Amino acid sequence: MFINANKDENKMTTIKYTLIKSQAQYDKYCERLMDLDTQQKLSKDQKDEFELLELLANHWEEKFYQKYRMEPIKLLKYLMDNHNLSNNDLADELGIGKSAVSQILSYKKGLSKEVIRKLANRFKVSQEAFNQITTLKVDKKKSVNKKKFAA
């Protein structure tokens, strides 16, 4: 629990937030952050609450992504599993074809900027988590017609 001392020493405001220890707690804090962010005008206490929640969420993201930072597709699979999402569910939410999701999850297709943005919004994470280099698997059976690319 954090205590915020205002200029008036007799007035103390208690804010009921702790370091984030679970995805559910992170989601709850992000929901409150979004609620505060959509309000037209924030009081001083609400601004302090927003800053604290932002700090806690950023800390969680750093800690969380260090664990899963190595590979965006593994992170995506982990998040899909945690949110009980099938490939079809994800395709519907992203507005892309089911085959595109399958190709992404099997490392045959990269993540576009639009998909990265939608994934970040869907899972309430930073775009940076998905915006990393991924080694794609090349189908050796398909050959490129070199004449097409000749100058």
N, C-alpha and C positions, 0 to 999 in steps of 0.2 A: 504494500500500500504506500502510495506517495502522498505527501502533504505539501500543499502549495501555500506558502505564507504570503498574504497580500500586504500592501503597504500599511494597512491598518493592522497592527500587531495583534489586536484582540480578535480579529476575524481570521479564522483558518478554514480552508476548504479541503475536504478529503476527497481524493480521487481514487476510485477503486480499481486500479489497474496494476498488473504485475508483469514480469517478463513472460513472454509467450512460450508455452511449453507443448502446445499441440496444434494440429491443423484446425481443429474446431474452434479453439480460442483465437487463433489468427483470423479465421473467417468472421468470427463475432466482432473482433476489433475493426476489421476492414469494413464491415457493415456499418458500424458506428461512425467510422471515418467518412464513409460515403454520405451518411445522413448529415453529418456536420458540414461536409463540403457542398451540399446542395442548398444549405440555408443562405438566405440573402445577407444577413448581418449576424455576426457572432459576438457574443459578449466576451469580456476578457477571460472569464473562466472557460468558456467554450473554446476560445482560441488556444488557451493553455492545454485543454483536454485534446484538441486536435493535434497540437505539436507533440504531446506525449505519445498519443496513439501512433502517429506517424513514425516517431523514433522507435517505438517498440516493434512496429510492423517491419521497418527497415532492418532492424537487428535480426528479427526472425528470418527474413528473406536471405540475408547474408549467410546466416548460420545454416539454413535449410539448403541453399544453393551450393554452398561449399561441399555439402555431402553429395549432391546430385549434379553439380556443375559440369562434370566430365562429358555429358552427352545429352543433347536435347530430346532425342527420341526415347531414351530410357526414362527421362524425366516425364515426358508425355505419357508413356505407358504406366508409370507409377501413379500419376495424377488421375488417369482414366480409371485405374484399379481402385484408388481411394474414393473416387466419386461414383463408382459403380456405373461407368459409362461403357457401352459397347462401341464397336467401330461404327455401326449404323447410327447410334445416338450422336456420336461426335460429328459424323458427316452432316447430319441434319442441323446441328447447332452451328457448325462452321459454314454451312451453305455450300458445301462441296460434295462431289460424288463419293460414293462408297468405295469405288476403286481407287480414288485419289488417297483416301485415308489408308487403305490397305497398302498402297505403294509407299506412302510416307512411313508407315510403321514397319515396313520391310526394307527400308533404306534404299528404295528405288527412286524416290522423288524427294526433293528438298522442300523445306518450308518457305512459302512465299511471305512477303512482308505483310500481306493482308491476313494470312492464316496465323502468323506470329502475333499480330495485333489481337485477333479474335481469341486465340488461345490465352494470351495474357489477361484479357478481360474476363474470359470464362472462368479461369482458375484463380483470378485475383493475384497475379504474380507480375513481376516486371518483364517487359519484352526481352530484356537481356538474357533471361533464362533460356529462351528458345532461339535467340539470335546469335548462334555460335556455329562454327564450322562443323559440318557433319560429313563423314565419308560415306558416299553413296556406293551401292553395289552396282556394277556395270554388267549388263547382260552381254556376255561374250558371243552369244548366238546372233545378235543383231550386228550387222556390219554397216559402216557408214560408206555411202557411195562417194568416193573422193572426187569424182568428176563434178558433182554438184557444187563443190566448194572451190573448184579451180578458178583462177582469175582469168 
